[in-house]
Amino acid sequence: MARAAGRGFGSLTGIYRIGDGKPEDFDWVRDLGHRTMLSSVSGLRDAEPARVAESFDRLLDFAFGHSHVLLVARDPMERLGFVLFLDQLPDEVTGLPQAFVAYAAVEPHARRREIGRGLFVAAEAEARKRGLPYMSFMVTEENVAARELYAQLGYQTERRQLCKRL
Ligand SMILES: CC(C)(COP(=O)(O)OP(=O)(O)OC[C@H]1O[C@@H](n2cnc3c(N)ncnc32)[C@H](O)[C@@H]1OP(=O)(O)O)[C@@H](O)C(=O)NCCC(=O)NCCS
């Protein structure tokens, strides 16, 4: 289990710290997003990677252009993962305030070291500090790693996005 000490986390497989992302992290966030975004593409759609990359860039540009929180996990050598959430985007159905996670990812070589879990625990703490009563986001059905992580953290399915090939 990860141990929390402020925003420092240690696990059996290494020590890392979670801190606020800075503008100099933005290029790495975009790059890690480009390297991992296909995990959010379902088998229902014949997606072209170049178009998925464009959509990801639009998402990032939107998030960076609005009020957001970027948390980055790093060890002394390198950046390991990030979570990016919007803190002023209310739930579209209820209008209630929430933290809306735009994207999160961990470097492939650093996975299964509880970094993803640590990032979400830290993001939830940041959201609570801002008085946001919910954390919400979308996840693709086939993204087993992400769904398992979110289930472990206590997230429940609120709505479903349906799709049919025509
Ligand atoms: C999803 C992701 C962020 C998880 O990061 P991570 O640091 O490897 O996750 P953790 O080590 O904190 O895993 C916590 C738990 O999640 C579950 N989990 C994580 N990866 C898993 C996998 N590949 N298969 C099954 N369960 C997995 C496990 O229950 C795990 O606990 P355990 O290791 O004690 O069994 C990472 O796989 C990733 O970056 N994926 C690509 C980008 C992505 O899909 N982002 C989410 C978009 S919604």
The ligand as an SDF file (V2000), in Angstrom:
LIG
                    3D

 48 50  0  0  0  0  0  0  0  0999 V2000
   -4.8650    3.6320  -15.7100 C   0  0  0  0  0  0  0  0  0  0  0  0
   -3.4450    3.9890  -15.2410 C   0  0  0  0  0  0  0  0  0  0  0  0
   -3.3700    5.5000  -14.9680 C   0  0  0  0  0  0  0  0  0  0  0  0
   -3.1520    3.2190  -13.9420 C   0  0  0  0  0  0  0  0  0  0  0  0
   -1.8990    3.6650  -13.4330 O   0  0  0  0  0  0  0  0  0  0  0  0
   -0.9980    2.7530  -12.4600 P   0  0  0  0  0  0  0  0  0  0  0  0
   -0.0190    3.6530  -11.8030 O   0  0  0  0  0  0  0  0  0  0  0  0
   -0.4480    1.5970  -13.2010 O   0  0  0  0  0  0  0  0  0  0  0  0
   -2.0870    2.2240  -11.4090 O   0  0  0  0  0  0  0  0  0  0  0  0
   -1.8070    1.6900   -9.9230 P   0  0  0  0  0  0  0  0  0  0  0  0
   -0.4750    1.0220   -9.8530 O   0  0  0  0  0  0  0  0  0  0  0  0
   -2.0720    2.8000   -8.9700 O   0  0  0  0  0  0  0  0  0  0  0  0
   -2.9500    0.5810   -9.8180 O   0  0  0  0  0  0  0  0  0  0  0  0
   -3.9310    0.6050   -8.8090 C   0  0  0  0  0  0  0  0  0  0  0  0
   -4.8960   -0.5250   -9.0590 C   0  0  0  0  0  0  0  0  0  0  0  0
   -5.5410   -0.3590  -10.3320 O   0  0  0  0  0  0  0  0  0  0  0  0
   -5.7540   -1.6540  -10.9390 C   0  0  0  0  0  0  0  0  0  0  0  0
   -4.9400   -1.7830  -12.1530 N   0  0  0  0  0  0  0  0  0  0  0  0
   -3.9860   -0.9510  -12.5870 C   0  0  0  0  0  0  0  0  0  0  0  0
   -3.4930   -1.3740  -13.7740 N   0  0  0  0  0  0  0  0  0  0  0  0
   -4.1560   -2.5210  -14.0580 C   0  0  0  0  0  0  0  0  0  0  0  0
   -4.1020   -3.4260  -15.1490 C   0  0  0  0  0  0  0  0  0  0  0  0
   -3.2420   -3.2450  -16.1770 N   0  0  0  0  0  0  0  0  0  0  0  0
   -4.9410   -4.4850  -15.1460 N   0  0  0  0  0  0  0  0  0  0  0  0
   -5.8160   -4.6760  -14.1340 C   0  0  0  0  0  0  0  0  0  0  0  0
   -5.9120   -3.8560  -13.0490 N   0  0  0  0  0  0  0  0  0  0  0  0
   -5.0840   -2.7840  -13.0320 C   0  0  0  0  0  0  0  0  0  0  0  0
   -5.3020   -2.6700   -9.9240 C   0  0  0  0  0  0  0  0  0  0  0  0
   -6.4100   -2.9640   -9.1010 O   0  0  0  0  0  0  0  0  0  0  0  0
   -4.2540   -1.8820   -9.1480 C   0  0  0  0  0  0  0  0  0  0  0  0
   -4.0210   -2.3830   -7.8520 O   0  0  0  0  0  0  0  0  0  0  0  0
   -2.9860   -3.5840   -7.6390 P   0  0  0  0  0  0  0  0  0  0  0  0
   -1.7400   -3.2450   -8.4160 O   0  0  0  0  0  0  0  0  0  0  0  0
   -2.8010   -3.5900   -6.1480 O   0  0  0  0  0  0  0  0  0  0  0  0
   -3.6620   -4.8040   -8.1880 O   0  0  0  0  0  0  0  0  0  0  0  0
   -2.3890    3.5650  -16.2830 C   0  0  0  0  0  0  0  0  0  0  0  0
   -2.6050    2.2110  -16.6640 O   0  0  0  0  0  0  0  0  0  0  0  0
   -2.3760    4.4130  -17.5430 C   0  0  0  0  0  0  0  0  0  0  0  0
   -1.7030    5.4330  -17.5990 O   0  0  0  0  0  0  0  0  0  0  0  0
   -3.1070    3.9960  -18.5950 N   0  0  0  0  0  0  0  0  0  0  0  0
   -3.1110    4.7090  -19.8590 C   0  0  0  0  0  0  0  0  0  0  0  0
   -3.8490    6.0220  -19.7810 C   0  0  0  0  0  0  0  0  0  0  0  0
   -5.2670    5.8440  -19.3040 C   0  0  0  0  0  0  0  0  0  0  0  0
   -5.9420    4.8630  -19.6160 O   0  0  0  0  0  0  0  0  0  0  0  0
   -5.7280    6.8420  -18.5340 N   0  0  0  0  0  0  0  0  0  0  0  0
   -7.0580    6.8350  -17.9660 C   0  0  0  0  0  0  0  0  0  0  0  0
   -8.0010    7.4630  -18.9190 C   0  0  0  0  0  0  0  0  0  0  0  0
   -9.6650    7.4510  -18.2210 S   0  0  0  0  0  0  0  0  0  0  0  0
  1  2  1  0
  2  3  1  0
  2  4  1  0
  2 36  1  0
  4  5  1  0
  5  6  1  0
  6  7  2  0
  6  8  1  0
  6  9  1  0
  9 10  1  0
 10 11  2  0
 10 12  1  0
 10 13  1  0
 13 14  1  0
 14 15  1  0
 15 16  1  0
 15 30  1  0
 16 17  1  0
 17 18  1  0
 17 28  1  0
 18 19  1  0
 18 27  1  0
 19 20  2  0
 20 21  1  0
 21 22  1  0
 21 27  2  0
 22 23  1  0
 22 24  2  0
 24 25  1  0
 25 26  2  0
 26 27  1  0
 28 29  1  0
 28 30  1  0
 30 31  1  0
 31 32  1  0
 32 33  2  0
 32 34  1  0
 32 35  1  0
 36 37  1  0
 36 38  1  0
 38 39  2  0
 38 40  1  0
 40 41  1  0
 41 42  1  0
 42 43  1  0
 43 44  2  0
 43 45  1  0
 45 46  1  0
 46 47  1  0
 47 48  1  0
M  END
$$$$
